[in-house]
Amino acid sequence: MNQRTIWMRRGFRLLGWLVLHLLARTTITGREHLKTPGPVIYTANHASTFDALLLLTLLPLDTVFVGPGDFKLLWPANWIVRHGGLILMKRGSVDREGLKLMLEVLKSGGRLAMFPEGGTWEKSIDDVKSGVSYLSHAADACLVPMGFGGTYQVWAQIAHLRRPRITVQIGAPLPPVTVSGDRKRRQDDLQAAAVDLMRRIYDLLPPDTQARYDRLSRQQFSGRLIFDPPAMPPPDVSLDALAELVSKPNLFSPLHRNAKLPVKPFVRSGHFYPALVMKTAADSLLVAFSEGGEFAGYLEYRLGDARADQVRAALKAISACMGGTQAGARVAFVAEVHETTEGDRHV
């Protein structure tokens, strides 16, 4: 880490301290665990870009941070990524160069910080990637779990000067991940270790943040088209996976806020738009998600292969049926969220 990056980090820490103590009411417990010697991976739940500010403010200056490198970020996140000395990962594919850089940090006895969930999109606590387990096992690095409470959509509260309550609880270091000698079980062992880590992070969260994760685990989604006049039959495919995509603010916002794609018919559920506008919205998403597109791999990484295929099928069906509408017809996409009656499904 060069001197310029260190000075930038000091500036980030000062800015972060001001935000945490002047614009928010932040409670921090377990600070003594931040001094854990390397190789160590600091890990936390991830619901907002505010979480990155917490890590930048609290962790030792020599910590190397892992950030997103698969789509355009907005200011100030893009400025921090550019000047903060982060390792940027191309999510949605195996980024071997990124993995190599992270292992080099850890095998030299360094400190690494990352979010095991892989992003801020809305999901249950056990929807986690196994990369953190792989790194811990490969570099014999211990893990420090951190629970961040109250950070989901917190920037809006800060913008309105509401001084939201933020909690940070830092747990005791966990030993490096171990796996069985059975190579066939290796990936299952790594995934199980990642899920166990998230369970420990869940236990560090305040009740309201735990409840949010529990609600996310119970959510189901349904999507449908409404035609005005009601002359067209609905597409003969499920629109539910598409409804999930557009119903989750953190999941869908990179497409319409960051990339500025013309997808307003999917942003405003239940609002009518000309059929051509709906077709343009569906086609723009298909292009973005295509191989070589700006968001190639985006769906697979976040929703899994099956639901990614369902989203594409829904978009293709919507685009196709728009061509059969009568002149002047309007169409609305309705996305609805339901909660199952099952008990909380945290790990």
C-alpha positions as CSV (number, residue, x, y, z in Angstrom):
1,M,0.0,0.0,0.0
2,N,1.6,3.3,-1.1
3,Q,1.8,6.5,0.9
4,R,-0.9,8.2,-1.2
5,T,-3.4,5.4,-0.4
6,I,-2.6,5.6,3.3
7,W,-3.3,9.3,3.3
8,M,-6.5,8.8,1.4
9,R,-7.5,6.2,4.0
10,R,-6.8,8.6,6.8
11,G,-9.1,11.1,5.1
12,F,-11.8,8.4,4.7
13,R,-11.5,7.6,8.4
14,L,-12.0,11.2,9.4
15,L,-15.0,11.6,7.1
16,G,-16.4,8.3,8.4
17,W,-16.0,9.4,12.0
18,L,-17.9,12.6,11.3
19,V,-20.7,10.7,9.7
20,L,-20.9,8.1,12.4
21,H,-21.0,10.5,15.3
22,L,-22.6,13.7,13.9
23,L,-25.0,12.4,11.3
24,A,-25.8,9.1,13.0
25,R,-25.9,7.7,16.5
26,T,-23.4,4.8,16.4
27,T,-22.8,2.2,19.1
28,I,-19.7,0.0,18.8
29,T,-18.8,-3.0,21.0
30,G,-16.0,-5.5,20.8
31,R,-13.3,-3.0,19.5
32,E,-10.6,-5.1,21.0
33,H,-11.1,-7.8,18.3
34,L,-10.1,-5.3,15.6
35,K,-6.5,-5.7,16.7
36,T,-6.5,-9.4,15.7
37,P,-3.1,-10.1,14.0
38,G,-3.0,-11.3,10.4
39,P,-3.6,-13.3,8.5
40,V,-7.2,-12.3,9.2
41,I,-10.4,-11.6,7.3
42,Y,-12.9,-9.1,8.7
43,T,-16.4,-10.2,7.7
44,A,-19.7,-8.4,8.0
45,N,-23.3,-8.5,6.8
46,H,-24.0,-6.2,3.9
47,A,-27.2,-4.2,3.4
48,S,-25.9,-0.8,2.3
49,T,-22.9,1.1,0.9
50,F,-22.9,2.6,4.4
51,D,-21.3,-0.8,5.6
52,A,-18.2,0.0,3.5
53,L,-17.9,3.3,5.3
54,L,-18.0,1.5,8.6
55,L,-15.2,-0.8,7.6
56,L,-13.1,2.0,6.3
57,T,-13.6,4.0,9.5
58,L,-13.1,1.2,12.0
59,L,-10.5,-1.3,10.7
60,P,-6.7,-0.9,10.9
61,L,-5.2,1.3,8.2
62,D,-3.3,-1.6,6.6
63,T,-6.5,-3.5,5.9
64,V,-7.0,-4.3,2.3
65,F,-10.7,-4.1,1.2
66,V,-12.5,-6.1,-1.4
67,G,-15.1,-4.2,-3.6
68,P,-17.3,-4.6,-6.6
69,G,-15.8,-4.4,-10.1
70,D,-18.7,-5.6,-12.2
71,F,-20.8,-2.5,-12.8
72,K,-20.5,1.3,-12.6
73,L,-20.8,2.8,-9.1
74,L,-22.2,6.2,-8.3
75,W,-20.4,9.0,-6.4
76,P,-19.0,8.9,-3.7
77,A,-18.6,5.1,-3.9
78,N,-16.8,5.3,-7.3
79,W,-14.4,7.9,-5.9
80,I,-13.6,5.8,-2.8
81,V,-13.1,2.7,-4.9
82,R,-10.7,4.6,-7.3
83,H,-8.6,6.0,-4.5
84,G,-8.9,3.6,-1.6
85,G,-6.6,0.8,-2.9
86,L,-9.4,-1.8,-3.1
87,I,-9.2,-5.2,-4.8
88,L,-12.1,-5.1,-7.3
89,M,-13.8,-8.4,-8.0
90,K,-15.7,-9.3,-11.1
91,R,-18.7,-11.0,-9.6
92,G,-20.6,-13.4,-11.7
93,S,-17.5,-15.3,-12.9
94,V,-14.4,-16.8,-11.3
95,D,-12.1,-13.8,-11.0
96,R,-8.8,-15.7,-10.7
97,E,-6.7,-12.5,-10.6
98,G,-8.8,-11.1,-7.8
99,L,-8.5,-14.3,-5.8
100,K,-4.7,-14.3,-6.4
101,L,-4.4,-10.8,-5.0
102,M,-6.4,-11.6,-1.9
103,L,-4.4,-14.7,-1.2
104,E,-1.2,-12.7,-1.6
105,V,-2.4,-10.3,1.1
106,L,-3.3,-13.1,3.5
107,K,-0.3,-15.3,2.9
108,S,2.0,-12.3,3.7
109,G,0.3,-12.0,7.1
110,G,-2.0,-9.2,6.1
111,R,-5.6,-8.1,6.8
112,L,-8.5,-8.4,4.4
113,A,-12.1,-7.1,4.7
114,M,-15.0,-8.5,2.7
115,F,-18.7,-9.1,2.8
116,P,-19.5,-12.9,2.6
117,E,-23.0,-12.2,1.1
118,G,-21.3,-10.8,-2.0
119,G,-23.5,-7.7,-2.3
120,T,-26.2,-5.5,-0.8
121,W,-29.2,-7.0,-2.6
122,E,-32.1,-8.1,-0.4
123,K,-31.8,-11.8,0.6
124,S,-32.0,-14.2,3.6
125,I,-29.0,-14.4,5.9
126,D,-28.0,-17.9,4.6
127,D,-27.8,-16.7,1.0
128,V,-24.0,-16.5,1.1
129,K,-21.0,-17.2,-1.2
130,S,-18.3,-19.6,-0.3
131,G,-15.4,-17.4,-1.3
132,V,-14.6,-16.3,2.3
133,S,-14.3,-19.9,3.4
134,Y,-12.0,-20.7,0.5
135,L,-9.7,-17.8,1.4
136,S,-9.7,-18.6,5.1
137,H,-8.8,-22.3,4.4
138,A,-6.3,-21.6,1.6
139,A,-4.4,-18.9,3.6
140,D,-5.0,-20.4,7.1
141,A,-6.6,-17.0,8.1
142,C,-8.8,-16.5,11.0
143,L,-12.2,-14.8,10.7
144,V,-13.5,-11.8,12.7
145,P,-17.3,-11.6,12.4
146,M,-19.0,-8.2,12.6
147,G,-22.7,-7.4,12.8
148,F,-24.0,-4.1,11.4
149,G,-27.4,-3.1,12.5
150,G,-29.7,-0.3,11.1
151,T,-27.8,0.3,7.8
152,Y,-30.4,-0.8,5.3
153,Q,-31.5,2.3,3.3
154,V,-29.8,4.5,5.9
155,W,-28.6,7.2,3.6
156,A,-32.1,8.5,3.1
157,Q,-32.4,8.9,6.9
158,I,-29.1,10.7,7.0
159,A,-30.1,13.0,4.1
160,H,-33.1,14.1,6.1
161,L,-31.0,14.6,9.3
162,R,-32.8,12.0,11.3
163,R,-29.6,10.7,12.9
164,P,-30.4,7.0,12.6
165,R,-29.2,4.5,15.2
166,I,-26.4,2.3,13.9
167,T,-25.0,-0.7,15.9
168,V,-21.6,-2.4,15.3
169,Q,-20.9,-5.5,17.3
170,I,-17.6,-7.2,16.7
171,G,-17.2,-10.9,17.7
172,A,-14.2,-12.8,18.8
173,P,-11.9,-14.2,16.1
174,L,-12.9,-17.6,14.7
175,P,-10.2,-20.2,13.7
176,P,-9.3,-20.8,10.0
177,V,-11.8,-22.9,8.1
178,T,-11.0,-26.6,7.8
179,V,-12.4,-29.1,5.3
180,S,-12.6,-32.8,5.2
181,G,-10.1,-34.8,3.1
182,D,-12.8,-35.9,0.7
183,R,-12.3,-33.8,-2.4
184,K,-15.9,-34.5,-3.5
185,R,-17.2,-32.8,-0.3
186,R,-14.8,-29.9,-0.5
187,Q,-17.3,-27.4,-2.0
188,D,-20.1,-28.5,0.4
189,D,-17.7,-28.1,3.4
190,L,-16.7,-24.6,2.2
191,Q,-20.4,-23.6,1.7
192,A,-21.3,-25.0,5.1
193,A,-18.5,-23.0,6.8
194,A,-19.8,-19.8,5.1
195,V,-23.3,-20.4,6.3
196,D,-22.0,-21.0,9.8
197,L,-20.1,-17.7,9.6
198,M,-23.3,-15.9,8.7
199,R,-25.1,-17.5,11.6
200,R,-22.5,-16.1,13.9
201,I,-22.9,-12.7,12.3
202,Y,-26.7,-13.0,12.6
203,D,-26.3,-13.5,16.4
204,L,-24.4,-10.2,16.6
205,L,-27.2,-8.2,15.0
206,P,-29.9,-6.2,16.9
207,P,-33.4,-7.7,16.9
208,D,-34.8,-5.3,14.2
209,T,-32.0,-6.2,11.7
210,Q,-32.5,-9.9,12.5
211,A,-36.2,-9.5,11.9
212,R,-35.5,-7.9,8.5
213,Y,-33.4,-10.9,7.4
214,D,-36.2,-13.2,8.7
215,R,-38.8,-11.4,6.6
216,L,-36.6,-11.7,3.5
217,S,-36.4,-15.4,4.0
218,R,-40.2,-15.7,3.9
219,Q,-40.9,-13.5,0.9
220,Q,-42.4,-14.8,-2.3
221,F,-43.0,-12.8,-5.5
222,S,-45.6,-12.8,-8.2
223,G,-45.7,-10.8,-11.4
224,R,-48.4,-10.1,-14.0
225,L,-49.2,-7.8,-16.9
226,I,-52.4,-5.7,-17.2
227,F,-53.5,-4.4,-20.6
228,D,-55.6,-1.3,-21.3
229,P,-57.8,-2.1,-23.1
230,P,-57.9,-5.7,-21.8
231,A,-57.6,-7.4,-25.2
232,M,-54.4,-9.4,-25.0
233,P,-53.9,-12.7,-23.2
234,P,-51.1,-12.7,-20.7
235,P,-47.7,-14.3,-21.7
236,D,-47.6,-18.0,-21.2
237,V,-44.6,-17.9,-18.9
238,S,-44.0,-17.1,-15.2
239,L,-43.3,-13.5,-14.4
240,D,-42.5,-14.2,-10.8
241,A,-38.7,-14.1,-11.0
242,L,-38.9,-10.8,-12.9
243,A,-41.1,-9.5,-10.1
244,E,-38.5,-10.5,-7.6
245,L,-35.8,-8.6,-9.5
246,V,-37.7,-5.4,-9.8
247,S,-39.2,-5.5,-6.2
248,K,-35.8,-5.4,-4.4
249,P,-34.4,-1.9,-4.4
250,N,-30.8,-2.8,-3.9
251,L,-31.0,-5.5,-6.6
252,F,-32.6,-3.4,-9.3
253,S,-31.2,0.0,-8.7
254,P,-27.8,-0.6,-10.4
255,L,-29.8,-1.1,-13.6
256,H,-31.9,2.0,-13.5
257,R,-30.0,4.4,-11.2
258,N,-26.4,3.5,-12.1
259,A,-26.7,2.4,-15.7
260,K,-29.6,4.6,-16.5
261,L,-31.4,1.9,-18.5
262,P,-34.9,2.9,-19.8
263,V,-36.8,0.6,-17.5
264,K,-39.3,2.9,-15.8
265,P,-42.2,0.5,-16.6
266,F,-40.6,-2.0,-14.2
267,V,-39.6,0.6,-11.6
268,R,-43.2,1.9,-11.2
269,S,-45.3,-1.2,-10.5
270,G,-48.9,-1.0,-11.7
271,H,-48.4,2.2,-13.8
272,F,-49.5,2.1,-17.4
273,Y,-47.1,2.8,-20.3
274,P,-47.4,2.6,-24.0
275,A,-46.7,-0.9,-25.3
276,L,-43.6,0.3,-27.2
277,V,-42.2,1.8,-24.0
278,M,-42.7,-1.6,-22.2
279,K,-41.0,-3.4,-25.1
280,T,-38.1,-1.0,-25.0
281,A,-37.7,-1.7,-21.2
282,A,-37.7,-5.4,-21.7
283,D,-35.3,-5.3,-24.6
284,S,-32.9,-3.1,-22.8
285,L,-32.7,-5.5,-19.9
286,L,-32.2,-8.5,-22.3
287,V,-29.3,-6.7,-23.9
288,A,-27.7,-5.8,-20.6
289,F,-28.0,-9.4,-19.3
290,S,-26.7,-10.9,-22.5
291,E,-23.2,-12.4,-22.9
292,G,-20.9,-9.5,-23.4
293,G,-23.6,-7.1,-22.1
294,E,-22.9,-4.5,-19.4
295,F,-24.5,-6.8,-16.8
296,A,-23.5,-10.2,-18.1
297,G,-23.5,-12.7,-15.2
298,Y,-25.4,-10.2,-12.9
299,L,-28.5,-12.4,-12.6
300,E,-26.7,-15.7,-12.2
301,Y,-24.5,-14.4,-9.4
302,R,-27.5,-12.9,-7.5
303,L,-30.5,-15.1,-8.2
304,G,-28.9,-18.4,-9.4
305,D,-29.1,-20.0,-12.8
306,A,-32.7,-21.2,-12.7
307,R,-34.2,-17.8,-11.7
308,A,-31.9,-16.0,-14.1
309,D,-33.3,-18.2,-16.9
310,Q,-36.8,-17.4,-15.7
311,V,-36.1,-13.6,-15.8
312,R,-34.8,-13.8,-19.4
313,A,-37.8,-15.9,-20.5
314,A,-40.2,-13.4,-18.9
315,L,-38.5,-10.5,-20.6
316,K,-38.5,-12.2,-24.0
317,A,-42.2,-13.1,-23.6
318,I,-43.1,-9.5,-22.7
319,S,-41.1,-8.1,-25.6
320,A,-42.8,-10.5,-28.0
321,C,-46.4,-9.9,-26.9
322,M,-46.0,-6.1,-27.1
323,G,-45.8,-6.4,-30.9
324,G,-49.4,-7.8,-30.9
325,T,-51.0,-5.0,-29.1
326,Q,-53.4,-2.7,-30.8
327,A,-52.5,0.9,-31.6
328,G,-52.7,3.1,-28.5
329,A,-52.7,0.2,-26.1
330,R,-51.1,0.6,-22.7
331,V,-49.5,-2.0,-20.4
332,A,-48.7,-2.2,-16.7
333,F,-46.3,-4.6,-15.0
334,V,-47.5,-5.5,-11.5
335,A,-45.0,-6.9,-9.0
336,E,-46.4,-8.2,-5.7
337,V,-44.6,-9.4,-2.6
338,H,-46.1,-11.9,-0.3
339,E,-44.8,-13.4,3.0
340,T,-45.2,-17.1,3.7
341,T,-46.7,-18.3,7.0
342,E,-43.6,-20.4,7.8
343,G,-41.5,-19.6,10.8
344,D,-38.3,-17.7,10.6
345,R,-35.8,-19.4,8.4
346,H,-32.5,-18.1,9.6
347,V,-29.5,-20.5,9.9
